[in-house]
Amino acid sequence: MYHLVAVTPHDAPYPDLYVSPMAFADQLRYLKTHGYHPLTLRRVYDCWHGAGELPDKPVVLSFDDGYLCDYTIVAPLLADYRWPGVLNLTARTISPGGDLTPDQVKVLLRLGWEIDAHSMDHADLTTLTAGQLETEVSGARTVLRTQLHAPVDFFCYPSGRYDDTVVAEVQAAGYLGATTTVAGLATPDQPFELRRQRVDSQMTLDAFGALLSP
């Protein structure tokens, strides 16, 4: 789980959300030299359900929210390896004034990326009315599918906030699964509570490698 791959500004309100481009490049080299195979979440899901076999050491590289650096920094680095990323995109991010344009996200799609929904406005979904929750969950999928012509098959809970009501809404919206901020490895028996490993600004390469171990 990544957020911003960029140099941390001195006044950043959440500096731990940053990973430097140099550190990210080192992490990609680590994955390559240690035999890991980055995949989309949909590819993993399909293999879990009998449509092919997962390669050895599968890993999903997910990027939350939707920042310009996903297009300018992350995508070129991944393209060097011909690896996909998974962009958990907040729908408002590609509205006028947002960080990314629909055309930029379409470039990511052409590079093999997967686009998933991260709600409409990155709200705390556990605090919303039924109507608001539907807009944030189902509405986000509709907006992204309409603008990007992509399946948008998975959801990512904003700030990792979810409860039974939120999970039910995600299922009702037609998503195949959802990712959390709970630390650990994802398993097929909990498709709507898929765990992830957070990568932050202070992580050493040894610590990064330790994240990948069962």
C-alpha positions as CSV (number, residue, x, y, z in Angstrom):
1,M,0.0,0.0,0.0
2,Y,1.5,3.3,-1.2
3,H,0.2,6.8,-1.2
4,L,2.6,9.4,-2.6
5,V,5.8,8.5,-4.3
6,A,7.6,11.8,-4.2
7,V,10.0,13.9,-2.2
8,T,8.4,14.8,1.2
9,P,7.8,18.6,1.4
10,H,9.1,20.2,4.6
11,D,5.5,21.2,5.5
12,A,3.7,18.0,4.6
13,P,0.9,17.3,7.1
14,Y,1.3,13.5,6.8
15,P,5.0,12.9,6.0
16,D,4.7,9.1,6.5
17,L,2.5,8.9,3.4
18,Y,5.5,9.7,1.2
19,V,8.0,7.3,-0.2
20,S,10.9,8.9,-2.1
21,P,11.3,8.0,-5.8
22,M,14.7,6.7,-5.0
23,A,13.4,4.4,-2.3
24,F,10.6,3.2,-4.5
25,A,13.0,2.4,-7.3
26,D,15.1,0.4,-4.9
27,Q,12.0,-1.5,-3.8
28,L,11.1,-2.4,-7.4
29,R,14.7,-3.7,-7.9
30,Y,14.3,-5.7,-4.7
31,L,11.1,-7.3,-6.1
32,K,12.7,-8.1,-9.4
33,T,15.9,-9.6,-8.0
34,H,14.0,-11.7,-5.4
35,G,11.6,-13.2,-8.0
36,Y,8.4,-11.4,-7.2
37,H,5.6,-10.9,-9.8
38,P,3.4,-7.8,-9.5
39,L,-0.1,-8.4,-10.7
40,T,-3.4,-6.6,-10.8
41,L,-5.9,-7.5,-8.1
42,R,-8.3,-8.8,-10.7
43,R,-5.7,-11.2,-11.9
44,V,-5.2,-12.5,-8.4
45,Y,-8.9,-12.8,-7.9
46,D,-9.4,-14.7,-11.1
47,C,-6.6,-17.1,-10.2
48,W,-8.1,-17.6,-6.7
49,H,-11.3,-18.6,-8.5
50,G,-9.8,-21.1,-10.9
51,A,-8.9,-19.0,-13.9
52,G,-5.3,-19.9,-14.1
53,E,-2.4,-20.3,-11.7
54,L,-0.7,-17.6,-9.7
55,P,3.0,-17.2,-10.4
56,D,5.5,-17.7,-7.6
57,K,5.6,-14.8,-5.2
58,P,2.6,-12.7,-6.5
59,V,2.3,-9.2,-5.2
60,V,-0.1,-6.3,-5.8
61,L,1.3,-2.8,-5.8
62,S,-1.6,-0.5,-4.8
63,F,-1.6,3.3,-4.8
64,D,-4.3,5.1,-2.9
65,D,-6.2,8.3,-3.6
66,G,-4.9,9.4,-7.0
67,Y,-2.0,11.8,-7.2
68,L,-0.1,13.3,-10.2
69,C,3.0,11.4,-9.1
70,D,1.2,8.1,-10.0
71,Y,1.3,9.3,-13.6
72,T,4.7,11.2,-13.7
73,I,6.9,9.1,-11.4
74,V,5.3,5.7,-10.6
75,A,4.0,4.7,-14.0
76,P,7.4,5.2,-15.8
77,L,9.2,3.2,-13.1
78,L,6.8,0.4,-13.3
79,A,6.8,0.5,-17.1
80,D,10.5,-0.2,-17.1
81,Y,9.6,-3.7,-15.7
82,R,6.4,-4.0,-17.6
83,W,4.5,-4.3,-14.3
84,P,1.0,-3.0,-13.5
85,G,-0.1,-0.9,-10.6
86,V,-3.5,-0.8,-9.0
87,L,-4.8,2.8,-8.6
88,N,-7.4,3.1,-5.9
89,L,-8.9,6.3,-7.2
90,T,-11.1,8.8,-5.3
91,A,-13.6,9.9,-8.0
92,R,-13.3,13.6,-7.2
93,T,-9.6,13.4,-8.0
94,I,-10.3,13.4,-11.7
95,S,-12.8,16.3,-11.5
96,P,-11.7,19.7,-12.7
97,G,-9.0,20.9,-10.3
98,G,-8.1,17.4,-9.2
99,D,-4.6,15.9,-9.3
100,L,-5.2,13.7,-12.3
101,T,-7.1,14.0,-15.6
102,P,-9.2,11.3,-17.1
103,D,-6.8,11.2,-20.1
104,Q,-3.8,10.6,-17.7
105,V,-5.7,7.7,-16.0
106,K,-6.5,6.2,-19.4
107,V,-2.7,6.2,-20.1
108,L,-2.3,4.1,-17.0
109,L,-5.0,1.8,-18.2
110,R,-3.2,1.3,-21.5
111,L,0.0,0.5,-19.5
112,G,-1.9,-2.4,-17.9
113,W,-2.9,-0.7,-14.7
114,E,-6.1,-1.6,-12.9
115,I,-8.4,1.3,-11.6
116,D,-10.5,0.6,-8.5
117,A,-12.8,2.9,-6.5
118,H,-11.7,4.7,-3.3
119,S,-15.1,6.4,-2.8
120,M,-16.3,9.7,-4.2
121,D,-14.9,12.1,-1.6
122,H,-12.7,10.0,0.7
123,A,-15.3,10.3,3.5
124,D,-15.5,8.2,6.6
125,L,-18.1,5.8,5.3
126,T,-19.1,4.6,8.8
127,T,-20.6,8.0,9.6
128,L,-22.9,8.5,6.6
129,T,-26.6,8.2,6.0
130,A,-27.8,5.4,3.7
131,G,-28.1,7.8,0.8
132,Q,-24.7,9.3,1.3
133,L,-23.1,5.9,1.6
134,E,-24.7,4.8,-1.7
135,T,-23.3,7.9,-3.4
136,E,-19.8,7.3,-2.0
137,V,-19.7,3.6,-2.9
138,S,-22.0,2.9,-5.9
139,G,-21.8,6.5,-7.2
140,A,-18.0,6.4,-7.3
141,R,-18.1,3.2,-9.4
142,T,-20.6,4.7,-11.8
143,V,-18.5,7.9,-12.3
144,L,-15.2,6.1,-12.8
145,R,-16.7,3.5,-15.2
146,T,-18.4,6.3,-17.2
147,Q,-15.3,8.5,-17.5
148,L,-12.7,5.8,-17.9
149,H,-14.5,2.9,-19.6
150,A,-12.9,0.6,-17.1
151,P,-14.5,-2.3,-15.1
152,V,-13.7,-0.8,-11.6
153,D,-14.3,-4.2,-9.9
154,F,-12.8,-3.5,-6.5
155,F,-13.3,-1.0,-3.7
156,C,-10.8,0.5,-1.2
157,Y,-12.1,1.7,2.1
158,P,-11.1,5.4,2.7
159,S,-8.7,5.6,5.7
160,G,-9.5,1.9,6.2
161,R,-12.9,2.8,7.8
162,Y,-15.6,0.2,7.3
163,D,-18.2,-1.8,9.2
164,D,-20.9,-4.4,8.3
165,T,-23.1,-1.7,6.8
166,V,-20.4,-0.4,4.6
167,V,-19.4,-4.0,3.5
168,A,-23.0,-4.7,2.6
169,E,-23.2,-1.5,0.5
170,V,-19.9,-2.4,-1.3
171,Q,-21.3,-5.9,-2.1
172,A,-24.6,-4.4,-3.3
173,A,-22.8,-2.1,-5.7
174,G,-21.4,-5.1,-7.5
175,Y,-17.8,-5.0,-6.5
176,L,-15.9,-8.3,-6.3
177,G,-13.9,-7.4,-3.2
178,A,-12.4,-4.6,-1.2
179,T,-9.1,-3.7,0.3
180,T,-8.4,-2.5,3.8
181,T,-5.5,-0.9,5.8
182,V,-5.3,-3.9,8.1
183,A,-1.7,-5.2,8.0
184,G,-1.2,-8.6,6.6
185,L,-1.5,-10.8,3.5
186,A,-4.7,-11.0,1.5
187,T,-6.5,-14.3,1.4
188,P,-9.4,-15.5,-0.8
189,D,-11.6,-16.3,2.1
190,Q,-12.1,-12.6,3.0
191,P,-12.7,-10.9,-0.4
192,F,-14.2,-7.8,1.2
193,E,-11.6,-7.5,3.9
194,L,-8.4,-7.9,1.9
195,R,-5.3,-7.0,4.0
196,R,-2.4,-5.0,2.7
197,Q,1.1,-4.0,3.9
198,R,1.8,-0.3,4.3
199,V,5.0,1.1,2.8
200,D,6.0,4.4,4.5
201,S,8.7,7.0,4.3
202,Q,10.9,5.5,7.1
203,M,11.0,2.0,5.8
204,T,14.4,0.4,5.1
205,L,14.9,-2.0,2.3
206,D,15.3,-4.9,4.8
207,A,12.0,-3.9,6.4
208,F,10.4,-3.8,3.0
209,G,11.5,-7.3,2.3
210,A,10.1,-8.4,5.7
211,L,6.7,-7.2,4.7
212,L,6.6,-9.7,1.9
213,S,7.1,-12.7,4.1
214,P,4.1,-14.7,5.4
